[in-house]
Amino acid sequence: MVMIVILTALDLEYQAVREHLTDPRVHRHTAGTRFELGRLAGDGRRVALGLVGKGNHPSAVITERAIAEFSPSALLFVGVAGALWPGVGLGDVVVATHVYGYHGGTSEDDGLKARPRVWEIAHETDQIARHLYRTGTWTGRLPAGAAVPAVRFGPIAAGEVVQDSAISAHAQWVRQTYNDALAIEMEAAGVAQAAHHNRSLPMAVVRGISDRADGTKTATDGLNWQPKAAANAAAFAVALAQELAAEHENHPVSNASDASDASKAREAREAKRMTDSVKNVARDNARVGVQAGHIHGNVTIGQPPQTRASDPAAQLAELRDRLARARKAQEVDEDTFTAAEEEIAVAAESLSESTEEGRSKAMIALKKLRGLLADVAELAAHVSTVIAAIRGVL
């Protein structure tokens, strides 16, 4: 069954998600991290819930640990964030279209130049999230009596600073450099990096706006905007988890992490179309072993499958005929044909001596001949047959 992992940074965010789970039970990782496994209320789909703590570094570590432990179909990071612009209201839900890891940069004489890392939401996940917003079905998971918040889609900036000023140098730099970011927080870059390193696992960041990141955080926290924003984000994220799980159950090979399964399915379809008889032909410098489905009986590699012949002279005569046909079909150029004819003549004359020295001369001529005809696999294989006959293998 499909598993979705949901991670949070703060305890109140964790509790907001946990309220949507039934029968949660502790799952202890061998390194000591504690997750809870439960099912979505009213749906029954499986969810693993974890707490990563503050900051991008611990969030990356715990995310990697969760992915390795549960092999989820998708990952959601849920919690609160600060708004970067006045148009983003308290309690609004922001779904990240991009995550900016904004602390990368280079310090130069004329100031700090940004060198950010950016992670984009998977197309399928973005489509499902927008559809969920349009239908409005997610609002059924909001707390009773709660106002329906706005849902916004846009970039989120993730760094290592709690921003609580509108006029500090840091605040001005963030707003100027990342002027399309709607919200700012401290963990999403680590989560996104871990998901990216795990075959680009589908990942979504859902944040509720709990403050304006402008120096009024103490006041907004005093008005309990953190738990309200966390509840709004949890409602949307849990509904999104439900939709993602349903999508992956109905279309199990629709995302990048299932590429190997898709490949196996294609291979199975190809196997059904394979015939009982397979002929492999190698030309020029190609070398082919065996490509086949079910094999019954003998397999001949590196020599023609005709009946064995112990007479090297007869084999040479047949080789001369095949060489002439190859010349006529323009598979062998004139210079190669002439040189090959000379080596065949030397081999035939040497074999006629019926001495050990004659067989040795014939072997040398045939080895030269095999090199001359290396680009024509069928002729080279025939030369190998003659050599084997002389050696007494056939």
N, C-alpha and C positions, 0 to 999 in steps of 0.2 A: 504493500500500500504506500502511496505517496506520503512523504514526510516534508513538512515545512519547518524551518528554523526561524524563530523570532528572537531577536536580541535587543536588550535595552542597556542604558548606562546607569540610570538611577533607580533606587528602590521604588519610588512612587511610579515611575514608568513601568517597572516590572509588575507592580501590583495592578496597574491599570489593564495590562494585557492579561494577567492571570485571572482576572474576574470573568473573562470570556471563555475560560477553560473548565472542563468538567473532569473530575477524578484525577487531578494532577498528582504525580508521584515522583519522588526524587530519583534521579539517575546520576550516579557518581562517576566522574571520569577518573582514570587511573592517576592523573596528576593532581587530583583533589578538587577540580572544578565541579560544581554541582549544577546540574540542569534539572528541569522538571519536564516530564512527559505527560501530556494530557490530550484531550480531544476538544475540538471547537464546540461550544454549546450550540445546540440546535442543528448540528451538522455531523459531528462525529469524526471528522478528519483529524489525523494525527499531527500534533505540533510539539516541537521541542523548544522550551523557553529557557533563556540564559541571561545572566547579568555580566556585562563586560567591564564595568567601572568607567572612570573618567579618562579621556585622552585617546588619541589615535593609536598609540603603541599597544596598550593593553587590549583595545578593541580588535586590533589585527590578530593578536595572539589567540584570544578566546574565539574569534570567528573561525580562524584556521582549525582550532581544536574542535569546534562544533561541526564543521563540515566533514572533518576526518571521522568523527564519531558517528554521525547520523546519515551521511551521504544524502543530503536533502535535495529535493527537486528545485527549491528556491529558498531564498534567504531574505528576511525583512529586518530592517533596523528601525526601531520605533522610539520616540521620545519627544522632548521639548527642545525648542531653539529660540534664539532671539531674532526679531525682525530687523532687517537692514533699511527698510524704507517705510515711510508713514502710511503708504497705501496697504500695507500688510497688517491686518488687524490682530489684536489679541484673541487667541482661541482659534484662529484660522489654521487649517491643515495645509502644509506644504509637502508636495510629493516631488522629490528631487529628479529633475531631468538630467542633471549633471552634478557631480560632486567635485568641488575644487579643493585639492590639498594645497592651501594657499601659502604655506610657510616656505616653500622652495623659492630661492632667489639668489641674486649675486649683489654684493655690496660694492658700489663703485663711487667715485668721487662726486658724481652728481646725484647720488641717491641709491636707493634700493630698487633693483630691477627684478620683476617677478619671473620666476621659473616654476610655474605650478605644475602639478600632476592633475589630470582630469579623467574622471571615469563617467561614462554615460550609461544611463539605464538601458537595459535590453529592450529592443523594439516591441517584442511580444508583451513583456511586462508593462511597458508604457501604454500599449493599446488596451490591455485589460484594466489598468488603473483608470484610464480616461473613460472607458465604458462604464465602469463602476460609478464614477462620479456623475456621468450623464443620467444613469438610471435612478440614482438616489437611493438605491436599496440599502446601502451601507448605513444610512441614518437610523435604521431600525436597531442598530447596536449602540446608539448613544444612550447615556444615562437618562432615566425618566425625567421629563421636564426640561431637559437641556436644550438650549437654542442650537439650531443647525448652523454650524460654522461654514464659512467659505472654504472651498478647496482650490488650491493654486498649484500650478505646475511650473517649476523653474529651477535654476541652479541653487545649490546650497554650498556655502563655504565652510570648510572644516579645518581648524588650526589647533593650536595648543594654548590659546588665551581665552579667558572669560571676558568677553568684550562688554563693558558697561559704561561706554562713553560715546558721545556723538562728535566730540571735538578733539580727542587725543590724536596724536600722530598715527598711531596704529589704526584707529577707526577711520581716519580720513584716507589712509593708504588703501585699506580694504575696499572702501566704497568707491574710490577712484579706479582701482585696478580691476576690481570684480564688480563692476557697476550693474551687471544683470543678475547678480545673486540676490535672492529674496530673503535668505535667512543665514544665520551663522551659528555654528556649534563646534564640538570638539572631538567627535568620534567617527563620523561617516567615512572619512578618507581611509582610516585603517580597515574598516569593514569592507569597503569597496576594493581595496588592494588585495585583501585575502580572497575575496570572491573571484577577482580577476585571475589570481594565481591558481585557482581550482577550475580550470577549463572554462573560464568566464561564466561561472555559475550565475543564473539570473538573480538579481539583487535589487531591492527597492528600499529607499530611505523615506520614511514618513515622519514628519515632525509637526507637532502642535506649537503654535507661537505663544510663549509664556511671558515674554518681555520684549522691549523695543531696543535692547542693546544700546541705550542712549543715556545711561545714568539714572534711570528710574526703576531699576530692577528691584531694589528694596521695596519700593511702593507696590509694584505689581505682584511681587511675591506675597506681600502682606494682604493682598486682595484674593489670594488663593488661585492665581492664574496658572501656577504650575500644575496642580492636580486637574484643573479643568482642561488645560491644553493637552496633558498626557492622556486624559480620557478620550478626547476628540481624536487624537492620533491613533490610539489603540483601537477605537471603533472602526476607523477606516482601514487600518492595517490588518485587523482580523478578518474583515470582509474581503480584503484583497487576498489574504492567505487562502481563504475559502475558494475564491475564484481561480487562483493559480493552481491549487490542488486539483480542482475539477478539470481545468484545462489539461493538465499533465496526465490525468487519468484517462481522459478521452482521446488525447493525442500524445502518446508517450514518447514520440521521437521528434517533437516539434522544437526542441531547444538544443543548444550546443553541447550540453553535458551528456546528452543521449546519443551523440554522434556515433559512438561505437555500436550501439544497439541498431541504429539505422543501417550501418554498414553490414552488420550481420544479417539483417532482413534482406538487404539487396543481394548478398551472397547466396542466401537461401533461394531467392527467386531465380537467380541465374543458374543455380544447380538444377532446378526443376526443368529448365529449358535445355540443358545439355543433352546431346544425343549419346547413344551407346557406343558410337565409333568416333574416334578423334584422330585427326591427322595433323601433325605439326611439321611445318616446313620452315627451315632456317635459310635465309639468303644473305649474301654479302658476308659481313663479319659476325652475323648473329649466331648465337648458340642457344638451342632450345633443349631442355630436358624432356619432361613429360607434363602435359596439361590434359587432365582427364578427370572424369567423374568416377564411375565404377570400372575397375580393371579386372578382367577375367582372362586367364591364360598367360602367355608369355609377353614380355615387353623387350623390345630390341632398341638399344641406344647406341649411337655412334657408328652404326653399320646398317646396310640395307637388310630388310627382313626376309630376303629370299632364302631359298634352301641353301644350306651350307655346301660349299664346294672345296675340295681338298686339292684341286689342281691349280696351282698358281698361274700356269701358262694360260689356262682357259679363262681365269679371272682377268689376266692382263688383256686378253683379246676382247673380252666384254668391256673392259675399261676403255680401250681404244675406241670402240664403237660409241660408247656414251660420251666420250670427249668430242668426237666428231659431231654428235647431235647437239651438244652444248655450244659448239662453235657455230653451227648453223642457226641456233636460236639466239645467237649473240650474247650468250651468258659468259663466254670466254673470248677475250680479244685475240687478235692474230698472233701477237708476240708470245703471249702465254701459251697459246695452242702449239706453236712451233717448239718452244722450249719443253713443253710437256711431252710432245711426241718423241723428242730426242731422249728424254729420260725413260719413257716406256720402251723404246728400242734398246737402250742399254740394259734395262732390267730383263727384257725378253732374251736377249743374246746371252747375258750372264747366266740366266737360269738354264739355258739349253746346254751349258757345259756340264751340268749335273755334278758339280763339285762344291765343296764347302767354300772355296774361294769365290766361285761363281755366285753362290747364294749371298755371300757377304757383299759383293759388288751390287747385286740386285737390290739388296736392302738399302744401301746408300742411295742408289738412284731413286728408289721409291720414296724415301724420306724427303729427298729434294722435290720430288713430284708432289708430295702431299703439301709441302710449303707453297709450291706454285699454285695449287688449286684450293688453297685455304679459303678463298672468297666464295667458292661454290661448294656448299656443305655436302651435297649429295656425292659429288665426285671425290672430295676429300675422304668421305666415309668409305667409299669404294676402295680407295688406295689403302686405307687402314685394314680393310678386309683381306687384300692381297698380302700385306705385310704379315697379318696374323696367320694366313695360310702357309707362308714360307716358314714361319716359326713353328709350324706344326700345331698351332692352337686350334685350328679348325679341322 
